[in-house]
Amino acid sequence: MATVTVRVYLTEAFKQGPIPLSATTCIEALRRLVTEYPVLKGVILTEEMKLKRDYIYLLNGKSIEFLGKEDTLLKDGDTISLFPPIGGG
């Protein structure tokens, strides 16, 4: 199990600094985060505790979509960053 840092960038919905967690995979870390901070349930994960497809999930600055998706393995010192959907025109 790795010790990682999770950063959630949801200025209005969640104003917590970097959060240390222990987990083996990205989805495990995010599920632990939601368990610790229930206000995030349904926000960063679906009600079924799966990734919401409109959010941006980065591991050390790289999209987990191009790594191992939710099963991406973590190692000590990794940083998971979560960003809300971004719209523009």
N, C-alpha and C positions, 0 to 999 in steps of 0.2 A: 504494500500500500504506500502510495506517495503522498507527501505533504505538498499541497499546491495553494496558490492564491487565486481567489475568484474576485473579479471586479465587475460590478453591475452598473451600467450607465443608464439609469432610468431616473432622471433628475426629479421628476414629480412623484413617481410611484414608490421610489426606494432611495433613501439617502444614507446609505451605509458605506463606509470606507472599505478597503480591501479586506476580504474575509479568508482566513486560513482554513483549509479543510484537508481531510485525508480521504483518498479514494484511489481506485485502480484505473477507472475509465472516466471519460468526460461525463457520460450520463449518470454514473454513480455520484460524481461530485455535484452535479446539478440537482439530483434528487436529494442529496444530503442538505444542500443549500435551501431547497424548498421546505424540507422538514424543519430546518432550523428557523426559517423565516417564512411562515405560511402565507404571508401577504403576497408572495411571489407565485403561489400556486395558481395556475391559469393564466399567468402573465408570461413567464419565461418557459414554462412547460405546459402541456395540455393537461386537462383533468386526469388523463390516463398516465400522467408522468412521462410523456414522450416529448421530444423536441418540437417546438413550434416552428413551422417552416418559414415564417416571415421574420424571425429574429436572426441576428448575425452572431455566431458563436466562433470565437477565435481562440486558438491555443498558441501561445507565444507569438501572436501576431499573424498566424496563418489560419485560414478558414478550416474548420474541422470537416467541411464538405470534401476537401481535397486530401484529407488525412485518412482517418478510419471512421469518419462520421461520429455517431454517438459512442461507438466502441473504441475510439482512439485511446490508446494506453497512455497513462500519465507517468511522469517521473518527478522525483523531488525537485522543487524549485520552479516547476511549470506555472504559468499564469493563464487562467481562462478569463477571457473578457467577453461580456455580453452586451450587445447593442440592440436597441429597438429598431423596428423597420424604419427605413429612411425613404421618404418620398421626394419627388422633385419633378421638375418639368423642363 
